[in-house]
Amino acid sequence: MQLFFNKKVIKITSNNSNSYQVCCDTGLAVDCDFIFWVTQASAPSWITDCGLKTDNREFILVNNNLQSISNINIFAAGDIATIQNTSCPKAGVFAV
């Protein structure tokens, strides 16, 4: 098993029904049977579409009571929200 970090994948092709090739912008091409995508959390587009106040990454901005800063009748928690004036990472247990 090999791990590759901080690579920009530009294409994945299927060699056959059980094998894939992952191609990176550096020219690296890796043949593999399984692919595990490990990425950072990202906010869904509906958050900004509904007009809620967000942080700079477009997650719902909430106060310490998990209420939306722009509408106290809306609550958000976990990876979809950012508690104002904190720096908790968005990953599983840390987000809760």
Distance bins in CASP14 RR format, pairs under 12 A and 6 or more apart:
PFRMAT RR
TARGET T0000
AUTHOR 0000-0000-0000
RMODE 2
METHOD distances of the structure
MODEL  1
1 30 0 0 0 0 0 1 0 0 0 0 0
1 32 0 0 0 0 1 0 0 0 0 0 0
1 33 0 0 0 0 0 1 0 0 0 0 0
1 34 0 0 0 0 1 0 0 0 0 0 0
1 36 0 0 0 0 0 1 0 0 0 0 0
2 22 0 0 0 0 0 1 0 0 0 0 0
2 28 0 0 0 0 0 1 0 0 0 0 0
2 30 1 0 0 1 0 0 0 0 0 0 0
2 31 0 0 0 0 0 1 0 0 0 0 0
2 32 0 0 0 0 1 0 0 0 0 0 0
3 30 0 0 0 0 0 1 0 0 0 0 0
3 32 0 0 0 0 0 1 0 0 0 0 0
3 36 0 0 0 0 1 0 0 0 0 0 0
3 38 0 0 0 0 1 0 0 0 0 0 0
4 22 0 0 0 0 1 0 0 0 0 0 0
4 23 0 0 0 0 0 1 0 0 0 0 0
4 24 1 0 0 1 0 0 0 0 0 0 0
4 26 0 0 0 0 0 1 0 0 0 0 0
4 27 0 0 0 0 0 1 0 0 0 0 0
4 28 1 0 0 1 0 0 0 0 0 0 0
4 29 0 0 0 0 0 1 0 0 0 0 0
4 30 1 0 0 1 0 0 0 0 0 0 0
4 32 0 0 0 0 0 1 0 0 0 0 0
4 35 0 0 0 0 0 1 0 0 0 0 0
4 36 0 0 0 0 0 1 0 0 0 0 0
4 38 0 0 0 0 0 1 0 0 0 0 0
5 24 0 0 0 0 0 1 0 0 0 0 0
5 28 0 0 0 0 0 1 0 0 0 0 0
5 38 0 0 0 0 1 0 0 0 0 0 0
6 24 0 0 0 0 0 1 0 0 0 0 0
6 25 0 0 0 0 0 1 0 0 0 0 0
6 26 0 0 0 0 0 1 0 0 0 0 0
6 28 0 0 0 0 0 1 0 0 0 0 0
6 38 0 0 0 0 0 1 0 0 0 0 0
6 39 0 0 0 0 0 1 0 0 0 0 0
7 22 0 0 0 0 1 0 0 0 0 0 0
7 23 0 0 0 0 1 0 0 0 0 0 0
7 24 1 0 1 0 0 0 0 0 0 0 0
7 25 1 0 0 1 0 0 0 0 0 0 0
7 26 1 0 0 1 0 0 0 0 0 0 0
7 27 0 0 0 0 1 0 0 0 0 0 0
7 28 1 0 0 1 0 0 0 0 0 0 0
7 29 0 0 0 0 0 1 0 0 0 0 0
7 30 0 0 0 0 1 0 0 0 0 0 0
7 37 0 0 0 0 0 1 0 0 0 0 0
7 38 0 0 0 0 0 1 0 0 0 0 0
7 39 0 0 0 0 0 1 0 0 0 0 0
8 22 0 0 0 0 0 1 0 0 0 0 0
8 23 0 0 0 0 0 1 0 0 0 0 0
8 24 1 0 0 1 0 0 0 0 0 0 0
8 25 1 0 1 0 0 0 0 0 0 0 0
8 26 1 0 0 1 0 0 0 0 0 0 0
8 27 0 0 0 0 0 1 0 0 0 0 0
8 28 0 0 0 0 1 0 0 0 0 0 0
8 39 0 0 0 0 0 1 0 0 0 0 0
9 20 0 0 0 0 0 1 0 0 0 0 0
9 21 0 0 0 0 0 1 0 0 0 0 0
9 22 1 0 1 0 0 0 0 0 0 0 0
9 23 1 0 0 1 0 0 0 0 0 0 0
9 24 1 0 1 0 0 0 0 0 0 0 0
9 25 0 0 0 0 1 0 0 0 0 0 0
9 26 0 0 0 0 0 1 0 0 0 0 0
9 27 0 0 0 0 0 1 0 0 0 0 0
9 28 0 0 0 0 1 0 0 0 0 0 0
9 29 0 0 0 0 0 1 0 0 0 0 0
9 30 0 0 0 0 1 0 0 0 0 0 0
9 32 0 0 0 0 0 1 0 0 0 0 0
9 35 0 0 0 0 1 0 0 0 0 0 0
9 37 0 0 0 0 1 0 0 0 0 0 0
9 38 0 0 0 0 0 1 0 0 0 0 0
9 39 0 0 0 0 0 1 0 0 0 0 0
10 21 0 0 0 0 0 1 0 0 0 0 0
10 22 0 0 0 0 1 0 0 0 0 0 0
10 23 1 0 1 0 0 0 0 0 0 0 0
10 24 1 0 0 1 0 0 0 0 0 0 0
10 25 1 0 1 0 0 0 0 0 0 0 0
10 26 0 0 0 0 1 0 0 0 0 0 0
10 27 0 0 0 0 1 0 0 0 0 0 0
10 28 0 0 0 0 0 1 0 0 0 0 0
10 29 0 0 0 0 0 1 0 0 0 0 0
11 20 0 0 0 0 0 1 0 0 0 0 0
11 21 0 0 0 0 1 0 0 0 0 0 0
11 22 1 0 0 1 0 0 0 0 0 0 0
11 23 1 0 1 0 0 0 0 0 0 0 0
11 24 0 0 0 0 1 0 0 0 0 0 0
11 25 0 0 0 0 1 0 0 0 0 0 0
11 27 0 0 0 0 0 1 0 0 0 0 0
11 28 0 0 0 0 0 1 0 0 0 0 0
11 29 0 0 0 0 1 0 0 0 0 0 0
11 30 0 0 0 0 0 1 0 0 0 0 0
12 19 0 0 0 0 0 1 0 0 0 0 0
12 20 1 0 1 0 0 0 0 0 0 0 0
12 21 1 0 0 1 0 0 0 0 0 0 0
12 22 1 0 1 0 0 0 0 0 0 0 0
12 23 1 0 0 1 0 0 0 0 0 0 0
12 24 0 0 0 0 0 1 0 0 0 0 0
12 29 0 0 0 0 0 1 0 0 0 0 0
12 30 0 0 0 0 1 0 0 0 0 0 0
12 31 0 0 0 0 0 1 0 0 0 0 0
12 32 0 0 0 0 1 0 0 0 0 0 0
12 35 1 0 0 1 0 0 0 0 0 0 0
12 37 0 0 0 0 0 1 0 0 0 0 0
13 19 0 0 0 0 1 0 0 0 0 0 0
13 20 1 0 0 1 0 0 0 0 0 0 0
13 21 1 0 1 0 0 0 0 0 0 0 0
13 22 0 0 0 0 1 0 0 0 0 0 0
13 23 1 0 0 1 0 0 0 0 0 0 0
13 29 0 0 0 0 1 0 0 0 0 0 0
13 30 0 0 0 0 0 1 0 0 0 0 0
13 31 0 0 0 0 1 0 0 0 0 0 0
13 32 0 0 0 0 0 1 0 0 0 0 0
13 35 0 0 0 0 0 1 0 0 0 0 0
14 20 1 0 1 0 0 0 0 0 0 0 0
14 21 0 0 0 0 1 0 0 0 0 0 0
14 22 0 0 0 0 0 1 0 0 0 0 0
14 31 0 0 0 0 0 1 0 0 0 0 0
14 32 0 0 0 0 0 1 0 0 0 0 0
14 33 0 0 0 0 0 1 0 0 0 0 0
14 35 0 0 0 0 0 1 0 0 0 0 0
15 21 1 0 1 0 0 0 0 0 0 0 0
15 22 0 0 0 0 0 1 0 0 0 0 0
15 23 0 0 0 0 0 1 0 0 0 0 0
15 29 0 0 0 0 0 1 0 0 0 0 0
15 30 0 0 0 0 0 1 0 0 0 0 0
15 31 1 0 0 1 0 0 0 0 0 0 0
15 32 0 0 0 0 1 0 0 0 0 0 0
15 33 0 0 0 0 1 0 0 0 0 0 0
16 31 0 0 0 0 0 1 0 0 0 0 0
16 33 0 0 0 0 0 1 0 0 0 0 0
17 33 0 0 0 0 0 1 0 0 0 0 0
18 31 0 0 0 0 0 1 0 0 0 0 0
18 32 0 0 0 0 0 1 0 0 0 0 0
18 33 1 0 0 1 0 0 0 0 0 0 0
18 34 0 0 0 0 1 0 0 0 0 0 0
19 30 0 0 0 0 0 1 0 0 0 0 0
19 31 1 0 0 1 0 0 0 0 0 0 0
19 32 1 0 0 1 0 0 0 0 0 0 0
19 33 1 0 1 0 0 0 0 0 0 0 0
19 34 0 0 0 0 1 0 0 0 0 0 0
19 35 0 0 0 0 0 1 0 0 0 0 0
20 29 0 0 0 0 0 1 0 0 0 0 0
20 30 0 0 0 0 1 0 0 0 0 0 0
20 31 1 0 0 1 0 0 0 0 0 0 0
20 32 1 0 1 0 0 0 0 0 0 0 0
20 33 1 0 0 1 0 0 0 0 0 0 0
20 34 0 0 0 0 1 0 0 0 0 0 0
20 35 1 0 0 1 0 0 0 0 0 0 0
20 36 0 0 0 0 0 1 0 0 0 0 0
21 27 0 0 0 0 0 1 0 0 0 0 0
21 28 0 0 0 0 0 1 0 0 0 0 0
21 29 1 0 1 0 0 0 0 0 0 0 0
21 30 1 0 0 1 0 0 0 0 0 0 0
21 31 1 0 1 0 0 0 0 0 0 0 0
21 32 1 0 0 1 0 0 0 0 0 0 0
21 33 0 0 0 0 0 1 0 0 0 0 0
21 35 0 0 0 0 0 1 0 0 0 0 0
22 28 0 0 0 0 1 0 0 0 0 0 0
22 29 1 0 0 1 0 0 0 0 0 0 0
22 30 1 0 1 0 0 0 0 0 0 0 0
22 31 0 0 0 0 1 0 0 0 0 0 0
22 32 1 0 0 1 0 0 0 0 0 0 0
22 33 0 0 0 0 0 1 0 0 0 0 0
22 34 0 0 0 0 0 1 0 0 0 0 0
22 35 1 0 0 1 0 0 0 0 0 0 0
22 36 0 0 0 0 0 1 0 0 0 0 0
22 37 0 0 0 0 0 1 0 0 0 0 0
23 29 1 0 1 0 0 0 0 0 0 0 0
23 30 0 0 0 0 1 0 0 0 0 0 0
23 31 0 0 0 0 0 1 0 0 0 0 0
23 32 0 0 0 0 0 1 0 0 0 0 0
24 30 1 0 0 1 0 0 0 0 0 0 0
38 91 0 0 0 0 0 1 0 0 0 0 0
39 79 0 0 0 0 0 1 0 0 0 0 0
39 90 0 0 0 0 0 1 0 0 0 0 0
39 91 0 0 0 0 0 1 0 0 0 0 0
40 57 0 0 0 0 1 0 0 0 0 0 0
40 59 0 0 0 0 0 1 0 0 0 0 0
40 79 0 0 0 0 1 0 0 0 0 0 0
40 89 0 0 0 0 1 0 0 0 0 0 0
40 90 1 0 0 1 0 0 0 0 0 0 0
40 91 0 0 0 0 1 0 0 0 0 0 0
40 92 0 0 0 0 0 1 0 0 0 0 0
40 95 0 0 0 0 0 1 0 0 0 0 0
41 55 0 0 0 0 0 1 0 0 0 0 0
41 57 0 0 0 0 1 0 0 0 0 0 0
41 58 0 0 0 0 0 1 0 0 0 0 0
41 59 1 0 0 1 0 0 0 0 0 0 0
41 78 0 0 0 0 1 0 0 0 0 0 0
41 79 1 0 1 0 0 0 0 0 0 0 0
41 80 0 0 0 0 1 0 0 0 0 0 0
41 81 0 0 0 0 0 1 0 0 0 0 0
41 82 0 0 0 0 0 1 0 0 0 0 0
41 88 0 0 0 0 0 1 0 0 0 0 0
41 89 0 0 0 0 1 0 0 0 0 0 0
41 90 1 1 0 0 0 0 0 0 0 0 0
41 91 1 0 0 1 0 0 0 0 0 0 0
41 92 0 0 0 0 1 0 0 0 0 0 0
41 94 0 0 0 0 0 1 0 0 0 0 0
41 95 1 0 0 1 0 0 0 0 0 0 0
42 57 1 0 0 1 0 0 0 0 0 0 0
42 58 0 0 0 0 1 0 0 0 0 0 0
42 59 0 0 0 0 1 0 0 0 0 0 0
42 79 0 0 0 0 1 0 0 0 0 0 0
42 80 0 0 0 0 0 1 0 0 0 0 0
42 90 0 0 0 0 1 0 0 0 0 0 0
43 49 0 0 0 0 0 1 0 0 0 0 0
43 50 0 0 0 0 0 1 0 0 0 0 0
43 52 0 0 0 0 0 1 0 0 0 0 0
43 54 1 0 0 1 0 0 0 0 0 0 0
43 55 0 0 0 0 1 0 0 0 0 0 0
43 56 0 0 0 0 0 1 0 0 0 0 0
43 57 1 0 0 1 0 0 0 0 0 0 0
43 58 1 0 1 0 0 0 0 0 0 0 0
43 59 1 0 1 0 0 0 0 0 0 0 0
43 60 1 0 0 1 0 0 0 0 0 0 0
43 61 0 0 0 0 0 1 0 0 0 0 0
43 76 0 0 0 0 0 1 0 0 0 0 0
43 78 0 0 0 0 0 1 0 0 0 0 0
43 79 0 0 0 0 1 0 0 0 0 0 0
43 80 1 0 0 1 0 0 0 0 0 0 0
43 81 0 0 0 0 1 0 0 0 0 0 0
43 82 0 0 0 0 1 0 0 0 0 0 0
43 90 0 0 0 0 1 0 0 0 0 0 0
44 50 0 0 0 0 0 1 0 0 0 0 0
44 52 0 0 0 0 0 1 0 0 0 0 0
44 54 0 0 0 0 0 1 0 0 0 0 0
44 57 0 0 0 0 0 1 0 0 0 0 0
44 58 0 0 0 0 1 0 0 0 0 0 0
44 59 0 0 0 0 1 0 0 0 0 0 0
44 60 0 0 0 0 0 1 0 0 0 0 0
44 76 0 0 0 0 0 1 0 0 0 0 0
44 79 0 0 0 0 0 1 0 0 0 0 0
44 80 1 0 0 1 0 0 0 0 0 0 0
45 51 0 0 0 0 0 1 0 0 0 0 0
45 54 0 0 0 0 0 1 0 0 0 0 0
45 58 0 0 0 0 1 0 0 0 0 0 0
46 52 0 0 0 0 1 0 0 0 0 0 0
46 54 0 0 0 0 0 1 0 0 0 0 0
46 58 0 0 0 0 0 1 0 0 0 0 0
46 60 0 0 0 0 0 1 0 0 0 0 0
46 80 0 0 0 0 0 1 0 0 0 0 0
47 53 0 0 0 0 1 0 0 0 0 0 0
47 54 1 0 0 1 0 0 0 0 0 0 0
47 55 0 0 0 0 0 1 0 0 0 0 0
47 57 0 0 0 0 0 1 0 0 0 0 0
47 58 1 0 1 0 0 0 0 0 0 0 0
47 59 1 0 0 1 0 0 0 0 0 0 0
47 60 1 0 1 0 0 0 0 0 0 0 0
47 61 0 0 0 0 1 0 0 0 0 0 0
47 62 0 0 0 0 0 1 0 0 0 0 0
47 68 0 0 0 0 0 1 0 0 0 0 0
47 70 0 0 0 0 0 1 0 0 0 0 0
47 74 0 0 0 0 0 1 0 0 0 0 0
47 76 0 0 0 0 1 0 0 0 0 0 0
47 79 0 0 0 0 0 1 0 0 0 0 0
47 80 1 0 0 1 0 0 0 0 0 0 0
47 81 0 0 0 0 1 0 0 0 0 0 0
47 82 0 0 0 0 0 1 0 0 0 0 0
48 54 1 0 0 1 0 0 0 0 0 0 0
48 55 0 0 0 0 0 1 0 0 0 0 0
48 56 0 0 0 0 0 1 0 0 0 0 0
48 57 0 0 0 0 0 1 0 0 0 0 0
48 58 1 0 1 0 0 0 0 0 0 0 0
48 59 0 0 0 0 0 1 0 0 0 0 0
48 60 0 0 0 0 1 0 0 0 0 0 0
48 61 0 0 0 0 0 1 0 0 0 0 0
48 70 0 0 0 0 0 1 0 0 0 0 0
49 58 0 0 0 0 0 1 0 0 0 0 0
50 58 0 0 0 0 0 1 0 0 0 0 0
50 60 0 0 0 0 1 0 0 0 0 0 0
50 68 0 0 0 0 0 1 0 0 0 0 0
50 70 0 0 0 0 1 0 0 0 0 0 0
50 71 0 0 0 0 1 0 0 0 0 0 0
50 74 0 0 0 0 1 0 0 0 0 0 0
50 76 0 0 0 0 0 1 0 0 0 0 0
51 58 0 0 0 0 0 1 0 0 0 0 0
51 60 0 0 0 0 1 0 0 0 0 0 0
51 61 0 0 0 0 0 1 0 0 0 0 0
51 68 0 0 0 0 1 0 0 0 0 0 0
51 69 0 0 0 0 0 1 0 0 0 0 0
51 70 1 0 0 1 0 0 0 0 0 0 0
51 71 0 0 0 0 1 0 0 0 0 0 0
51 74 0 0 0 0 0 1 0 0 0 0 0
52 58 0 0 0 0 1 0 0 0 0 0 0
52 59 0 0 0 0 1 0 0 0 0 0 0
52 60 1 0 1 0 0 0 0 0 0 0 0
52 61 1 0 0 1 0 0 0 0 0 0 0
52 62 0 0 0 0 1 0 0 0 0 0 0
52 67 0 0 0 0 0 1 0 0 0 0 0
52 68 1 0 1 0 0 0 0 0 0 0 0
52 69 0 0 0 0 1 0 0 0 0 0 0
52 70 1 0 1 0 0 0 0 0 0 0 0
52 71 1 0 0 1 0 0 0 0 0 0 0
52 72 0 0 0 0 0 1 0 0 0 0 0
52 73 0 0 0 0 0 1 0 0 0 0 0
52 74 1 0 0 1 0 0 0 0 0 0 0
52 75 0 0 0 0 0 1 0 0 0 0 0
52 76 0 0 0 0 1 0 0 0 0 0 0
52 80 0 0 0 0 0 1 0 0 0 0 0
52 81 0 0 0 0 1 0 0 0 0 0 0
52 82 0 0 0 0 0 1 0 0 0 0 0
53 59 0 0 0 0 0 1 0 0 0 0 0
53 60 1 0 0 1 0 0 0 0 0 0 0
53 61 1 0 1 0 0 0 0 0 0 0 0
53 62 0 0 0 0 1 0 0 0 0 0 0
53 63 0 0 0 0 0 1 0 0 0 0 0
53 67 0 0 0 0 0 1 0 0 0 0 0
53 68 1 0 0 1 0 0 0 0 0 0 0
53 69 1 0 1 0 0 0 0 0 0 0 0
53 70 1 1 0 0 0 0 0 0 0 0 0
53 71 0 0 0 0 1 0 0 0 0 0 0
53 72 0 0 0 0 0 1 0 0 0 0 0
53 74 0 0 0 0 0 1 0 0 0 0 0
53 76 0 0 0 0 0 1 0 0 0 0 0
53 81 0 0 0 0 0 1 0 0 0 0 0
53 82 0 0 0 0 0 1 0 0 0 0 0
53 84 0 0 0 0 1 0 0 0 0 0 0
54 60 1 0 0 1 0 0 0 0 0 0 0
54 61 1 0 1 0 0 0 0 0 0 0 0
54 62 0 0 0 0 0 1 0 0 0 0 0
54 68 0 0 0 0 1 0 0 0 0 0 0
54 69 0 0 0 0 1 0 0 0 0 0 0
54 70 0 0 0 0 1 0 0 0 0 0 0
54 76 0 0 0 0 0 1 0 0 0 0 0
54 80 0 0 0 0 0 1 0 0 0 0 0
54 81 0 0 0 0 1 0 0 0 0 0 0
54 82 1 0 0 1 0 0 0 0 0 0 0
54 84 0 0 0 0 0 1 0 0 0 0 0
55 61 1 0 1 0 0 0 0 0 0 0 0
55 62 0 0 0 0 1 0 0 0 0 0 0
55 68 0 0 0 0 0 1 0 0 0 0 0
55 69 0 0 0 0 1 0 0 0 0 0 0
55 76 0 0 0 0 0 1 0 0 0 0 0
55 80 0 0 0 0 0 1 0 0 0 0 0
55 81 0 0 0 0 1 0 0 0 0 0 0
55 82 1 0 1 0 0 0 0 0 0 0 0
55 83 0 0 0 0 1 0 0 0 0 0 0
55 84 0 0 0 0 1 0 0 0 0 0 0
55 85 0 0 0 0 0 1 0 0 0 0 0
55 86 0 0 0 0 0 1 0 0 0 0 0
55 87 0 0 0 0 0 1 0 0 0 0 0
55 88 0 0 0 0 0 1 0 0 0 0 0
55 90 0 0 0 0 0 1 0 0 0 0 0
56 82 0 0 0 0 1 0 0 0 0 0 0
57 79 0 0 0 0 0 1 0 0 0 0 0
57 80 0 0 0 0 0 1 0 0 0 0 0
57 81 0 0 0 0 0 1 0 0 0 0 0
57 82 1 0 0 1 0 0 0 0 0 0 0
57 89 0 0 0 0 0 1 0 0 0 0 0
57 90 0 0 0 0 1 0 0 0 0 0 0
58 80 0 0 0 0 0 1 0 0 0 0 0
58 81 0 0 0 0 0 1 0 0 0 0 0
58 82 0 0 0 0 1 0 0 0 0 0 0
58 90 0 0 0 0 0 1 0 0 0 0 0
59 68 0 0 0 0 0 1 0 0 0 0 0
59 69 0 0 0 0 0 1 0 0 0 0 0
59 76 0 0 0 0 1 0 0 0 0 0 0
59 77 0 0 0 0 0 1 0 0 0 0 0
59 78 0 0 0 0 1 0 0 0 0 0 0
59 79 1 0 0 1 0 0 0 0 0 0 0
59 80 1 0 0 1 0 0 0 0 0 0 0
59 81 1 0 1 0 0 0 0 0 0 0 0
59 82 1 0 1 0 0 0 0 0 0 0 0
59 83 0 0 0 0 1 0 0 0 0 0 0
59 84 0 0 0 0 0 1 0 0 0 0 0
59 86 0 0 0 0 0 1 0 0 0 0 0
59 88 0 0 0 0 0 1 0 0 0 0 0
59 90 1 0 0 1 0 0 0 0 0 0 0
59 95 0 0 0 0 1 0 0 0 0 0 0
60 66 0 0 0 0 1 0 0 0 0 0 0
60 67 0 0 0 0 1 0 0 0 0 0 0
60 68 1 0 1 0 0 0 0 0 0 0 0
60 69 0 0 0 0 1 0 0 0 0 0 0
60 70 0 0 0 0 1 0 0 0 0 0 0
60 71 0 0 0 0 1 0 0 0 0 0 0
60 74 1 0 0 1 0 0 0 0 0 0 0
60 75 0 0 0 0 1 0 0 0 0 0 0
60 76 1 0 1 0 0 0 0 0 0 0 0
60 77 0 0 0 0 1 0 0 0 0 0 0
60 78 0 0 0 0 1 0 0 0 0 0 0
60 79 0 0 0 0 0 1 0 0 0 0 0
60 80 1 0 1 0 0 0 0 0 0 0 0
60 81 1 0 1 0 0 0 0 0 0 0 0
60 82 1 0 0 1 0 0 0 0 0 0 0
60 83 0 0 0 0 0 1 0 0 0 0 0
60 84 0 0 0 0 0 1 0 0 0 0 0
60 90 0 0 0 0 0 1 0 0 0 0 0
61 67 0 0 0 0 0 1 0 0 0 0 0
61 68 1 0 0 1 0 0 0 0 0 0 0
61 69 1 0 1 0 0 0 0 0 0 0 0
61 70 1 0 0 1 0 0 0 0 0 0 0
61 71 0 0 0 0 0 1 0 0 0 0 0
61 74 0 0 0 0 0 1 0 0 0 0 0
61 76 0 0 0 0 1 0 0 0 0 0 0
61 80 0 0 0 0 0 1 0 0 0 0 0
61 81 1 0 0 1 0 0 0 0 0 0 0
61 82 1 0 1 0 0 0 0 0 0 0 0
61 83 0 0 0 0 1 0 0 0 0 0 0
61 84 1 0 1 0 0 0 0 0 0 0 0
61 85 0 0 0 0 1 0 0 0 0 0 0
61 86 0 0 0 0 0 1 0 0 0 0 0
62 68 1 0 1 0 0 0 0 0 0 0 0
62 69 1 0 0 1 0 0 0 0 0 0 0
62 70 0 0 0 0 1 0 0 0 0 0 0
62 71 0 0 0 0 0 1 0 0 0 0 0
62 72 0 0 0 0 1 0 0 0 0 0 0
62 74 0 0 0 0 1 0 0 0 0 0 0
62 75 1 0 0 1 0 0 0 0 0 0 0
62 76 1 0 1 0 0 0 0 0 0 0 0
62 77 1 0 0 1 0 0 0 0 0 0 0
62 78 0 0 0 0 1 0 0 0 0 0 0
62 80 0 0 0 0 1 0 0 0 0 0 0
62 81 1 0 1 0 0 0 0 0 0 0 0
62 82 1 0 0 1 0 0 0 0 0 0 0
62 83 1 0 1 0 0 0 0 0 0 0 0
62 84 1 0 0 1 0 0 0 0 0 0 0
62 85 0 0 0 0 0 1 0 0 0 0 0
62 86 0 0 0 0 1 0 0 0 0 0 0
62 88 0 0 0 0 0 1 0 0 0 0 0
62 95 0 0 0 0 0 1 0 0 0 0 0
63 69 1 0 0 1 0 0 0 0 0 0 0
63 70 0 0 0 0 0 1 0 0 0 0 0
63 71 0 0 0 0 0 1 0 0 0 0 0
63 72 0 0 0 0 1 0 0 0 0 0 0
63 74 0 0 0 0 0 1 0 0 0 0 0
63 75 0 0 0 0 0 1 0 0 0 0 0
63 76 0 0 0 0 0 1 0 0 0 0 0
63 77 0 0 0 0 0 1 0 0 0 0 0
63 81 0 0 0 0 0 1 0 0 0 0 0
63 82 0 0 0 0 0 1 0 0 0 0 0
63 83 1 0 0 1 0 0 0 0 0 0 0
63 84 1 0 1 0 0 0 0 0 0 0 0
63 85 0 0 0 0 1 0 0 0 0 0 0
63 86 0 0 0 0 0 1 0 0 0 0 0
64 75 0 0 0 0 0 1 0 0 0 0 0
64 77 0 0 0 0 0 1 0 0 0 0 0
64 81 0 0 0 0 0 1 0 0 0 0 0
64 82 0 0 0 0 0 1 0 0 0 0 0
64 83 1 0 0 1 0 0 0 0 0 0 0
64 84 1 0 0 1 0 0 0 0 0 0 0
64 85 0 0 0 0 1 0 0 0 0 0 0
64 86 0 0 0 0 1 0 0 0 0 0 0
64 88 0 0 0 0 0 1 0 0 0 0 0
65 72 0 0 0 0 1 0 0 0 0 0 0
65 73 0 0 0 0 0 1 0 0 0 0 0
65 74 0 0 0 0 0 1 0 0 0 0 0
65 75 1 0 0 1 0 0 0 0 0 0 0
65 76 0 0 0 0 0 1 0 0 0 0 0
65 77 0 0 0 0 0 1 0 0 0 0 0
65 81 0 0 0 0 0 1 0 0 0 0 0
65 83 0 0 0 0 1 0 0 0 0 0 0
65 84 0 0 0 0 0 1 0 0 0 0 0
66 72 0 0 0 0 0 1 0 0 0 0 0
66 74 0 0 0 0 1 0 0 0 0 0 0
66 75 1 0 1 0 0 0 0 0 0 0 0
66 76 1 0 0 1 0 0 0 0 0 0 0
66 77 1 0 1 0 0 0 0 0 0 0 0
66 78 0 0 0 0 1 0 0 0 0 0 0
66 80 0 0 0 0 0 1 0 0 0 0 0
66 81 1 0 0 1 0 0 0 0 0 0 0
66 82 0 0 0 0 0 1 0 0 0 0 0
66 83 1 0 0 1 0 0 0 0 0 0 0
66 84 0 0 0 0 0 1 0 0 0 0 0
66 86 0 0 0 0 0 1 0 0 0 0 0
66 95 0 0 0 0 0 1 0 0 0 0 0
66 96 0 0 0 0 0 1 0 0 0 0 0
67 73 1 0 0 1 0 0 0 0 0 0 0
67 74 1 0 0 1 0 0 0 0 0 0 0
67 75 1 0 1 0 0 0 0 0 0 0 0
67 76 0 0 0 0 1 0 0 0 0 0 0
67 77 0 0 0 0 0 1 0 0 0 0 0
67 81 0 0 0 0 1 0 0 0 0 0 0
67 83 0 0 0 0 0 1 0 0 0 0 0
67 84 0 0 0 0 0 1 0 0 0 0 0
68 74 1 0 1 0 0 0 0 0 0 0 0
68 75 1 0 0 1 0 0 0 0 0 0 0
68 76 1 0 0 1 0 0 0 0 0 0 0
68 77 0 0 0 0 0 1 0 0 0 0 0
68 80 0 0 0 0 0 1 0 0 0 0 0
68 81 0 0 0 0 1 0 0 0 0 0 0
68 82 0 0 0 0 0 1 0 0 0 0 0
68 83 0 0 0 0 0 1 0 0 0 0 0
68 84 0 0 0 0 0 1 0 0 0 0 0
69 75 0 0 0 0 0 1 0 0 0 0 0
69 76 0 0 0 0 0 1 0 0 0 0 0
69 81 0 0 0 0 0 1 0 0 0 0 0
69 82 0 0 0 0 1 0 0 0 0 0 0
69 83 0 0 0 0 0 1 0 0 0 0 0
69 84 1 0 0 1 0 0 0 0 0 0 0
69 85 0 0 0 0 0 1 0 0 0 0 0
70 76 0 0 0 0 0 1 0 0 0 0 0
70 84 0 0 0 0 0 1 0 0 0 0 0
74 80 0 0 0 0 0 1 0 0 0 0 0
74 81 0 0 0 0 0 1 0 0 0 0 0
75 81 0 0 0 0 1 0 0 0 0 0 0
75 83 0 0 0 0 0 1 0 0 0 0 0
76 82 0 0 0 0 1 0 0 0 0 0 0
76 83 0 0 0 0 1 0 0 0 0 0 0
76 84 0 0 0 0 0 1 0 0 0 0 0
76 95 0 0 0 0 0 1 0 0 0 0 0
77 83 0 0 0 0 1 0 0 0 0 0 0
77 88 0 0 0 0 0 1 0 0 0 0 0
77 90 0 0 0 0 0 1 0 0 0 0 0
77 92 0 0 0 0 0 1 0 0 0 0 0
77 95 1 0 0 1 0 0 0 0 0 0 0
77 96 1 0 0 1 0 0 0 0 0 0 0
78 88 0 0 0 0 1 0 0 0 0 0 0
78 89 0 0 0 0 0 1 0 0 0 0 0
78 90 1 0 0 1 0 0 0 0 0 0 0
78 91 0 0 0 0 0 1 0 0 0 0 0
78 92 1 0 0 1 0 0 0 0 0 0 0
78 93 0 0 0 0 0 1 0 0 0 0 0
78 94 0 0 0 0 1 0 0 0 0 0 0
78 95 1 0 1 0 0 0 0 0 0 0 0
78 96 1 0 1 0 0 0 0 0 0 0 0
79 88 0 0 0 0 0 1 0 0 0 0 0
79 89 0 0 0 0 1 0 0 0 0 0 0
79 90 1 0 1 0 0 0 0 0 0 0 0
79 91 1 0 0 1 0 0 0 0 0 0 0
79 92 1 0 0 1 0 0 0 0 0 0 0
79 93 0 0 0 0 0 1 0 0 0 0 0
79 94 0 0 0 0 1 0 0 0 0 0 0
79 95 1 0 1 0 0 0 0 0 0 0 0
79 96 0 0 0 0 1 0 0 0 0 0 0
80 90 0 0 0 0 1 0 0 0 0 0 0
80 92 0 0 0 0 0 1 0 0 0 0 0
80 95 0 0 0 0 1 0 0 0 0 0 0
80 96 0 0 0 0 0 1 0 0 0 0 0
81 88 0 0 0 0 1 0 0 0 0 0 0
81 90 0 0 0 0 1 0 0 0 0 0 0
81 95 0 0 0 0 1 0 0 0 0 0 0
81 96 0 0 0 0 0 1 0 0 0 0 0
82 88 0 0 0 0 1 0 0 0 0 0 0
82 89 0 0 0 0 0 1 0 0 0 0 0
82 90 1 0 0 1 0 0 0 0 0 0 0
82 95 0 0 0 0 1 0 0 0 0 0 0
83 90 0 0 0 0 0 1 0 0 0 0 0
83 94 0 0 0 0 0 1 0 0 0 0 0
83 95 0 0 0 0 1 0 0 0 0 0 0
83 96 0 0 0 0 0 1 0 0 0 0 0
86 94 0 0 0 0 0 1 0 0 0 0 0
86 95 0 0 0 0 0 1 0 0 0 0 0
87 94 0 0 0 0 0 1 0 0 0 0 0
88 94 1 0 1 0 0 0 0 0 0 0 0
88 95 1 0 0 1 0 0 0 0 0 0 0
88 96 0 0 0 0 1 0 0 0 0 0 0
89 95 1 0 0 1 0 0 0 0 0 0 0
89 96 0 0 0 0 0 1 0 0 0 0 0
90 96 0 0 0 0 0 1 0 0 0 0 0
END
